[in-house]
């Protein structure tokens, strides 16, 4: 049996006979069929009035799916939005590092391939007054010196500590020794074999500048390097 649905009426039934049945109208829960027969609710056909419940479910489900898809789109992070090029400080730091690298390369290139015993090698390290602590500048110098030692694996070097004329000779000898030991220790920390380095102190006995003012004293507070 085929039932044609009228607007606002949902029909649930079991077939009564072959053929087509038209629902003409609903009167007081009585269904009038095209054959002139009528059935009340509770029989083989049960009528449920539709109130749009199914449509509401469909709309709500669609809205939930749309909202979920919208949440999946990830906004660009603040880091990406605010990303920019290097700062002025970073540019200056890179330029300074490049300048130091070029200086080190030029100094290494200017040194002779063969080392004459007793010749001055590597760069001199300077100290503050009455100090045996390495400054940042002194450490940078020793980094370059370590590169030279690596490029001359057979070279042995005498590390000579010196002091300016102020203080007693005994005190300046001890100060020069502390400076030489500090230099050797730092080179060893950079991977240089300590057996290649021999420390000695001359105190105030071998000034680089014979003057008696701060400019001369600054040149005399130093550690020199001589090949052996």
C-alpha positions as CSV (number, residue, x, y, z in Angstrom):
1,X,0.0,0.0,0.0
2,X,1.4,3.5,-0.9
3,X,0.4,6.4,1.4
4,X,0.8,10.0,0.1
5,X,1.8,12.3,2.9
6,X,-0.3,15.4,3.6
7,X,1.4,18.6,4.8
8,X,1.8,18.6,8.6
9,X,1.0,14.8,8.9
10,X,3.4,11.9,9.4
11,X,2.0,8.5,8.7
12,X,3.4,5.3,10.1
13,X,1.5,2.2,9.0
14,X,1.6,-1.4,8.0
15,X,0.2,-2.4,4.6
16,X,-3.5,-3.4,4.6
17,X,-3.8,-4.5,1.0
18,X,-2.2,-4.0,-2.4
19,X,-2.8,-0.8,-4.3
20,X,-2.7,2.9,-3.5
21,X,-4.4,4.6,-0.6
22,X,-5.0,8.3,-0.6
23,X,-5.4,10.2,2.8
24,X,-8.0,12.8,2.2
25,X,-8.3,14.4,5.6
26,X,-7.9,13.9,9.3
27,X,-11.0,14.5,11.4
28,X,-10.8,14.1,15.2
29,X,-8.1,11.5,15.0
30,X,-10.1,9.7,12.3
31,X,-8.2,9.1,9.0
32,X,-10.5,9.1,5.9
33,X,-9.0,7.1,3.0
34,X,-9.8,7.2,-0.7
35,X,-11.6,3.9,-0.5
36,X,-14.1,5.5,1.9
37,X,-12.7,3.5,4.8
38,X,-11.6,5.2,8.0
39,X,-9.2,4.2,10.7
40,X,-8.8,5.6,14.2
41,X,-5.4,6.0,16.0
42,X,-4.3,2.9,17.8
43,X,-5.2,0.7,14.8
44,X,-2.8,-0.5,12.2
45,X,-1.9,3.1,11.2
46,X,-0.6,5.6,13.8
47,X,-0.5,9.3,13.0
48,X,2.1,11.6,14.6
49,X,1.8,15.3,14.0
50,X,5.2,16.8,13.0
51,X,6.3,19.9,14.9
52,X,9.5,20.4,13.0
53,X,11.6,18.6,15.5
54,X,13.7,16.8,12.9
55,X,14.4,20.0,11.1
56,X,15.7,21.6,14.3
57,X,18.1,18.7,14.8
58,X,19.4,19.1,11.3
59,X,20.0,22.8,11.7
60,X,21.7,22.5,15.1
61,X,24.0,19.8,13.8
62,X,25.0,21.9,10.8
63,X,25.8,24.9,13.0
64,X,27.9,22.7,15.3
65,X,29.9,21.3,12.4
66,X,30.5,24.8,11.0
67,X,31.7,26.1,14.3
68,X,34.1,23.2,14.7
69,X,35.6,23.8,11.2
70,X,36.1,27.4,12.0
71,X,38.0,26.6,15.2
72,X,40.5,24.4,13.3
73,X,41.9,27.4,11.4
74,X,45.0,28.4,13.3
75,X,45.7,32.2,13.3
76,X,49.2,33.3,12.6
77,X,51.3,33.4,15.7
78,X,52.3,36.7,17.2
79,X,55.9,35.7,16.7
80,X,55.4,35.2,13.0
81,X,53.5,38.5,12.6
82,X,56.1,40.4,14.5
83,X,59.1,38.7,12.9
84,X,61.6,41.2,11.5
85,X,65.2,41.4,10.4
86,X,68.2,41.6,12.8
87,X,68.5,44.5,15.2
88,X,71.3,47.1,14.9
89,X,73.1,45.5,17.9
90,X,73.1,42.1,16.2
91,X,74.4,43.6,13.0
92,X,77.2,45.4,14.8
93,X,78.1,42.2,16.7
94,X,78.3,40.2,13.5
95,X,80.5,42.9,11.9
96,X,82.8,42.9,14.9
97,X,83.1,39.1,14.9
98,X,83.9,39.2,11.1
99,X,86.5,41.9,11.7
100,X,88.2,39.8,14.5
101,X,88.2,36.8,12.3
102,X,89.9,38.7,9.5
103,X,92.5,40.1,11.9
104,X,93.3,36.6,13.2
105,X,93.6,35.2,9.7
106,X,96.0,38.0,8.6
107,X,98.1,37.5,11.7
108,X,98.4,33.8,11.2
109,X,99.3,34.3,7.5
110,X,102.0,36.8,8.4
111,X,103.8,34.4,10.7
112,X,106.6,32.3,9.2
113,X,106.0,28.7,8.5
114,X,109.2,27.7,10.1
115,X,109.9,28.7,13.7
116,X,113.4,29.9,14.7
117,X,114.4,29.0,18.3
118,X,114.3,32.1,20.5
119,X,112.1,34.1,18.1
120,X,109.0,35.9,19.4
121,X,105.9,34.0,18.3
122,X,102.2,34.6,18.8
123,X,100.7,37.8,20.3
124,X,101.6,39.4,23.6
125,X,99.0,39.3,26.4
126,X,98.6,42.4,28.6
127,X,97.4,42.8,32.2
128,X,96.0,45.4,34.5
129,X,98.1,46.9,37.3
130,X,98.9,44.3,40.0
131,X,96.7,41.7,38.3
132,X,97.2,38.2,37.0
133,X,93.6,37.7,35.9
134,X,92.9,37.5,32.2
135,X,90.7,40.2,30.7
136,X,88.3,39.5,27.8
137,X,90.8,41.0,25.4
138,X,93.6,38.8,26.7
139,X,91.4,35.7,26.3
140,X,90.6,36.7,22.7
141,X,94.4,37.0,22.1
142,X,95.0,33.6,23.5
143,X,92.3,32.1,21.3
144,X,94.3,33.3,18.3
145,X,97.5,32.0,19.8
146,X,95.9,28.6,20.3
147,X,95.2,28.5,16.6
148,X,98.8,29.2,15.8
149,X,99.9,26.4,18.1
150,X,97.5,24.0,16.4
151,X,99.0,25.0,13.0
152,X,102.5,24.3,14.4
153,X,102.1,21.0,16.2
154,X,105.8,20.5,16.7
155,X,106.5,24.0,18.2
156,X,107.3,24.3,21.9
157,X,106.9,27.8,23.5
158,X,108.4,29.6,26.5
159,X,105.7,31.6,28.3
160,X,107.4,34.7,29.8
161,X,105.7,36.6,32.6
162,X,106.7,40.3,33.2
163,X,105.8,43.2,35.5
164,X,106.3,46.9,35.6
165,X,108.9,48.5,37.9
166,X,106.6,49.3,40.8
167,X,106.9,47.0,43.7
168,X,109.9,45.0,45.0
169,X,111.8,42.8,42.7
170,X,110.7,39.7,44.6
171,X,107.1,40.7,44.4
172,X,107.3,41.4,40.7
173,X,109.0,38.0,40.0
174,X,106.1,36.3,41.8
175,X,103.6,38.4,39.9
176,X,105.2,37.6,36.5
177,X,105.1,33.9,37.4
178,X,101.3,34.1,38.2
179,X,100.7,35.8,34.9
180,X,102.6,33.2,33.0
181,X,100.8,30.3,34.8
182,X,97.4,32.0,34.1
183,X,98.2,32.1,30.3
184,X,99.4,28.5,30.2
185,X,96.3,27.3,32.0
186,X,94.0,29.1,29.6
187,X,95.8,27.7,26.6
188,X,95.5,24.2,28.1
189,X,91.8,24.8,28.5
190,X,91.6,25.5,24.8
191,X,93.1,22.1,24.1
192,X,96.8,22.9,23.8
193,X,99.1,20.2,25.4
194,X,100.7,21.8,28.5
195,X,103.9,20.0,27.8
196,X,104.5,22.3,24.9
197,X,104.4,25.3,27.2
198,X,107.2,26.3,29.7
199,X,106.6,29.2,32.1
200,X,109.2,31.6,33.3
201,X,109.1,35.0,35.1
202,X,111.4,37.9,34.5
203,X,109.6,40.3,36.8
204,X,110.6,43.9,36.1
205,X,114.0,42.9,34.6
206,X,113.0,43.0,30.9
207,X,110.8,46.1,30.3
208,X,109.3,46.5,26.8
209,X,109.3,50.3,27.4
210,X,112.0,51.9,29.6
211,X,109.8,54.8,30.5
212,X,108.6,55.6,34.0
213,X,104.9,56.6,33.4
214,X,101.7,54.7,33.0
215,X,102.0,54.4,29.2
216,X,105.3,52.6,29.6
217,X,104.1,50.5,32.6
218,X,101.0,49.3,30.6
219,X,103.4,47.9,28.0
220,X,105.5,46.1,30.6
221,X,102.6,44.3,32.4
222,X,102.6,41.4,29.9
223,X,103.3,37.8,28.9
224,X,105.5,37.2,25.8
225,X,106.0,34.0,23.9
226,X,109.3,32.7,22.6
227,X,110.0,29.6,20.5
228,X,112.2,26.9,22.0
